[in-house]
Amino acid sequence: MSRVALVTGGTRGIGAAISMALRNAGYKVAATYAGNEEKARAFHEVTGISVYKWDVTSYEDCGKGIAKVEAELGPVEILVNNAGITRDAMFHKMTPQQWNEVINTNLTGLFNMTHHVWQGMRDRSFGRVINISSINGQKGQMGQANYSAAKAGDLGFTKALAQEGAAKNITVNAICPGYIGTEMVLAVPEKVLNERIIPQIPVGRLGEPEEIARAVVFLAADDAGFITGSTISANGGQFFA
């Protein structure tokens, strides 16, 4: 019986690539989304992957959503915490709302999701938790004090939880993408991409969502049990942690 993988923010961008790669690797996949009904519906129709709507900032909603996934597909044994948002602003102009929205989604969302599957993973003595952080959680980024703080917090969460899960065959790892060719990045003006962003990337191009997805499939595998508490930097050589 194939294992169940749950991908938050799994119907668009990097998350969609992760969902499809896990499905292609033989997992039963559930992909969550927060608000874009049209995109989620289209994703389901094209891929056949089950989609579920809830807000990762709500502990209660995460519990109810996960219970529904497990009732329909089986116990969640692979969790990919991918859901994330940006609310960029220079710090002197950043509002408490911009700070809280990003922290609640990009950091507290990891607690809300992982806490609901953790005991089941412990009981079954198997689990894979994969947290999608960011290059900007490693090096910081001007105008992203909220985002960088949350994504750096993801790495601390990963390292601490990996130590708790190790004895129960639960691995917890992180992936830090650099600039990936998603809708969000490709919305940046072409001149800015070509003159300011891509020249900083030694391989000379943006990453592809599928390249992040392949790293997730690697970490999700049953035989990846000796890798835990690790961070994979997938940034084209832009930054070395």
C-alpha positions as CSV (number, residue, x, y, z in Angstrom):
1,M,0.0,0.0,0.0
2,S,1.5,3.3,-1.0
3,R,2.3,5.9,1.6
4,V,0.2,9.1,1.9
5,A,2.0,12.5,1.3
6,L,0.4,15.8,2.3
7,V,1.7,18.9,0.6
8,T,0.6,22.3,1.9
9,G,0.3,25.0,-0.8
10,G,0.4,22.0,-3.1
11,T,-1.6,23.2,-6.1
12,R,0.6,26.0,-7.4
13,G,4.2,26.8,-8.1
14,I,6.8,24.8,-6.3
15,G,4.0,23.0,-4.3
16,A,2.3,21.8,-7.5
17,A,5.6,20.4,-8.8
18,I,6.2,18.6,-5.5
19,S,2.7,17.2,-5.5
20,M,3.1,15.8,-9.0
21,A,6.6,14.4,-8.4
22,L,5.4,12.6,-5.3
23,R,2.4,11.2,-7.2
24,N,4.7,10.1,-10.0
25,A,6.9,8.4,-7.4
26,G,4.0,6.3,-6.3
27,Y,2.7,8.2,-3.3
28,K,-1.0,8.9,-2.6
29,V,-0.9,12.7,-2.5
30,A,-3.2,15.3,-0.9
31,A,-2.5,18.9,-1.8
32,T,-3.9,21.8,0.2
33,Y,-4.7,25.4,-0.9
34,A,-5.8,28.5,1.0
35,G,-7.9,30.5,-1.4
36,N,-7.6,30.1,-5.2
37,E,-10.5,27.8,-5.9
38,E,-10.1,28.1,-9.7
39,K,-6.5,27.1,-9.8
40,A,-7.0,24.3,-7.3
41,R,-9.9,22.9,-9.3
42,A,-7.9,23.0,-12.5
43,F,-5.0,21.3,-10.8
44,H,-7.2,18.5,-9.6
45,E,-8.8,18.1,-13.0
46,V,-5.4,17.9,-14.8
47,T,-3.6,15.7,-12.3
48,G,-6.2,13.7,-10.4
49,I,-4.5,14.7,-7.2
50,S,-6.9,15.2,-4.2
51,V,-7.1,18.8,-3.1
52,Y,-8.3,20.2,0.2
53,K,-8.9,23.8,1.4
54,W,-7.8,25.1,4.7
55,D,-5.7,27.8,6.3
56,V,-2.5,26.6,7.9
57,T,-2.6,29.6,10.3
58,S,-5.5,27.9,12.1
59,Y,-4.5,25.0,14.4
60,E,-8.1,23.9,14.5
61,D,-8.6,24.0,10.7
62,C,-5.3,22.0,10.3
63,G,-6.6,19.3,12.6
64,K,-10.0,19.0,10.9
65,G,-8.3,19.0,7.4
66,I,-5.8,16.4,8.3
67,A,-8.5,14.2,9.8
68,K,-10.4,14.4,6.6
69,V,-7.4,13.5,4.5
70,E,-6.6,10.5,6.7
71,A,-10.2,9.3,6.6
72,E,-10.2,9.4,2.8
73,L,-6.6,8.4,1.9
74,G,-5.0,6.9,5.0
75,P,-2.5,8.1,7.6
76,V,-0.2,10.9,6.6
77,E,3.4,9.6,6.6
78,I,5.0,12.3,4.5
79,L,4.3,16.0,5.3
80,V,5.7,18.7,3.1
81,N,5.3,22.1,4.7
82,N,5.4,24.3,1.6
83,A,2.7,26.9,2.1
84,G,4.1,30.4,2.3
85,I,3.3,34.0,1.6
86,T,5.2,37.3,1.3
87,R,4.3,40.7,2.6
88,D,7.4,42.7,1.7
89,A,8.2,46.1,3.1
90,M,11.2,48.0,4.4
91,F,11.2,47.5,8.2
92,H,10.5,51.1,9.0
93,K,7.3,50.9,6.9
94,M,6.3,47.3,7.9
95,T,3.0,47.0,9.7
96,P,2.2,44.6,12.5
97,Q,-0.3,43.0,10.2
98,Q,2.4,42.4,7.5
99,W,4.7,40.9,10.2
100,N,2.0,38.7,11.8
101,E,0.6,37.3,8.5
102,V,4.0,36.1,7.3
103,I,5.1,34.7,10.7
104,N,1.7,32.9,11.2
105,T,1.7,31.3,7.8
106,N,5.4,30.6,7.2
107,L,6.4,29.6,10.7
108,T,3.5,28.9,13.0
109,G,1.9,27.0,10.1
110,L,4.7,24.4,10.5
111,F,3.7,23.8,14.1
112,N,0.0,23.7,13.3
113,M,0.5,21.1,10.6
114,T,3.2,19.0,12.0
115,H,1.7,18.8,15.5
116,H,-1.4,17.0,14.2
117,V,0.6,14.3,12.4
118,W,3.5,13.9,14.8
119,Q,1.9,11.4,17.2
120,G,0.7,9.2,14.4
121,M,4.2,9.1,13.0
122,R,5.6,8.2,16.4
123,D,3.0,5.4,16.9
124,R,3.9,3.9,13.5
125,S,7.7,4.5,13.9
126,F,7.9,6.2,10.5
127,G,7.6,9.7,9.2
128,R,9.1,12.2,6.9
129,V,8.7,15.9,7.5
130,I,10.1,18.2,4.8
131,N,10.1,22.0,5.4
132,I,10.4,24.3,2.4
133,S,12.4,27.3,3.8
134,S,14.3,29.8,1.6
135,I,17.7,31.2,0.7
136,N,16.5,34.4,2.4
137,G,16.1,32.5,5.7
138,Q,19.8,31.6,5.4
139,K,21.2,35.0,4.3
140,G,18.5,37.5,5.0
141,Q,17.0,39.9,2.5
142,M,16.4,43.6,2.6
143,G,12.6,44.4,2.7
144,Q,11.9,40.9,4.1
145,A,12.5,41.1,7.8
146,N,9.3,39.2,8.4
147,Y,9.9,36.5,5.7
148,S,13.6,36.0,6.5
149,A,12.7,35.7,10.2
150,A,10.0,33.1,9.5
151,K,12.2,31.1,7.1
152,A,15.2,31.1,9.5
153,G,12.8,29.9,12.2
154,D,11.8,27.0,9.9
155,L,15.4,25.9,10.0
156,G,15.6,26.0,13.8
157,F,12.3,24.1,14.0
158,T,13.8,21.5,11.6
159,K,17.0,20.9,13.6
160,A,15.2,20.7,17.0
161,L,12.4,18.4,15.8
162,A,14.9,16.1,14.0
163,Q,16.5,15.3,17.3
164,E,13.1,14.4,18.8
165,G,12.0,12.2,15.9
166,A,15.2,10.3,15.2
167,A,14.6,7.4,17.6
168,K,11.2,6.8,16.1
169,N,12.5,6.7,12.5
170,I,11.0,10.1,11.8
171,T,13.2,12.4,9.7
172,V,12.9,16.2,9.6
173,N,14.7,18.1,6.9
174,A,14.6,21.4,5.1
175,I,15.1,22.6,1.6
176,C,16.1,26.2,0.9
177,P,15.3,27.2,-2.7
178,G,16.9,30.2,-4.3
179,Y,15.2,32.1,-7.1
180,I,12.9,29.6,-8.8
181,G,10.9,30.3,-12.0
182,T,7.5,30.4,-10.4
183,E,4.7,32.9,-11.1
184,M,5.8,35.1,-8.3
185,V,9.4,35.4,-9.5
186,L,8.5,35.6,-13.2
187,A,6.2,38.6,-12.3
188,V,9.4,40.6,-11.5
189,P,10.2,43.0,-14.3
190,E,12.4,41.3,-17.0
191,K,15.0,44.1,-16.7
192,V,15.3,43.4,-12.9
193,L,15.5,39.7,-13.4
194,N,18.2,39.9,-16.1
195,E,20.3,42.7,-14.6
196,R,20.0,42.3,-10.9
197,I,18.9,38.8,-10.0
198,I,20.2,36.2,-12.5
199,P,23.8,37.8,-12.5
200,Q,24.0,36.8,-8.8
201,I,23.3,33.1,-9.6
202,P,26.5,31.4,-10.6
203,V,24.7,28.8,-12.8
204,G,23.3,31.7,-14.8
205,R,19.6,30.9,-14.7
206,L,16.5,30.6,-12.4
207,G,15.8,27.2,-10.9
208,E,12.9,25.1,-12.0
209,P,10.2,24.0,-9.6
210,E,10.8,20.4,-10.6
211,E,14.4,20.7,-9.3
212,I,13.0,21.4,-5.8
213,A,10.5,18.6,-6.2
214,R,13.2,16.0,-6.9
215,A,14.9,16.9,-3.7
216,V,11.6,16.4,-1.8
217,V,11.1,12.9,-3.4
218,F,14.7,12.0,-2.3
219,L,14.1,13.0,1.3
220,A,10.7,11.4,1.4
221,A,12.0,7.9,0.5
222,D,11.9,5.0,2.9
223,D,15.7,4.6,2.4
224,A,16.5,8.2,3.3
225,G,16.3,7.4,7.0
226,F,19.9,8.4,7.8
227,I,19.4,12.0,6.7
228,T,17.8,14.2,9.3
229,G,18.2,17.7,10.6
230,S,19.7,18.6,7.3
231,T,19.3,21.6,5.0
232,I,19.6,21.2,1.2
233,S,20.4,24.5,-0.5
234,A,19.1,24.6,-4.0
235,N,20.1,28.0,-5.2
236,G,22.4,27.6,-8.2
237,G,25.5,28.4,-6.1
238,Q,24.2,31.9,-5.0
239,F,24.7,31.3,-1.3
240,F,26.7,28.7,0.7
241,A,25.4,28.2,4.2
